[in-house]
Amino acid sequence: MKGYSCPRCQNRHLYSVRRGKKRCKNCLYEWKPKLGGLGLTRRNWYKVLLWFLLGHSIKTICRQTGISHYSVEKAVMVTRKVMARDVPRVFSGTVEVDETYLGGQKKNKRKNQLRKEAESKRGFGTTKQPVFGILTRHGKVFAKLVDDTEAIDLLPIITRRVKVGSRICSDTWRAYTGLAAKGYVHRTVKHGEREYVRGKNHINGLEGFWGYLKRKLAAKGGVRRKYLPLFLGEYVWRYNYRNMDTEKQVKRILKKITDSSG
Ligand SMILES: [Zn+2]
């Protein structure tokens, strides 16, 4: 556990003194740690996290905890940042890869298809945001917003995140054709045949995650593009830890917030 360190000398050996303050054993500097950079006590952080992880809105969290809207909103944003960083680093074994587009009703269209539509319909569909995802058969997801869905966009992410020798399932999109040459066992499933599970070679897990993500974003009534990475981080996290009980989820996030606090 990382825990707190002295803001003056970075020493990690501290006394706990009155009113939640810490004192450095080395330089004797005294300060009040700000959990997550906010003036919320640990008890209040706990309350906010509990209500947030149970899926309640900022408005409800304020009403239930009596904490100001300003603080709750800040705390939720800090939480989303922590969630976005708490993702599996490397994948191995059998994994699925796939991409999709967020922000609109035209699902699962490649950028070149959209471009053609944009040309004929004047800008319609050009604002869609491509997302790339990796999923293990244990149900853990990694997802990232990408500029485009060509090999140059996707292969570097795969080689960074998936161990060489792993078995990768994808559809027949051309961006994935170079996978075998990179040292992976590559299995493809054709578009339109996704409902037929051909042994282990399917990408049903990611299809499930995309559905979940789109339902969540739709329920928000749309999310501003600059906040999309944070919301993506939140929903990936919620999906990855969906089988963990809420109290454990709260403790996990609280520990991450503590570790990143000065
Ligand atoms: Zn010190």
Boltz pocket constraint, residues with backbone or C-beta under 6 A from the ligand:
constraints:
  - pocket:
      binder: B
      contacts: [[A, 6], [A, 7], [A, 8], [A, 9], [A, 10], [A, 11], [A, 24], [A, 25], [A, 26], [A, 27], [A, 28], [A, 29]]
      max_distance: 6.0
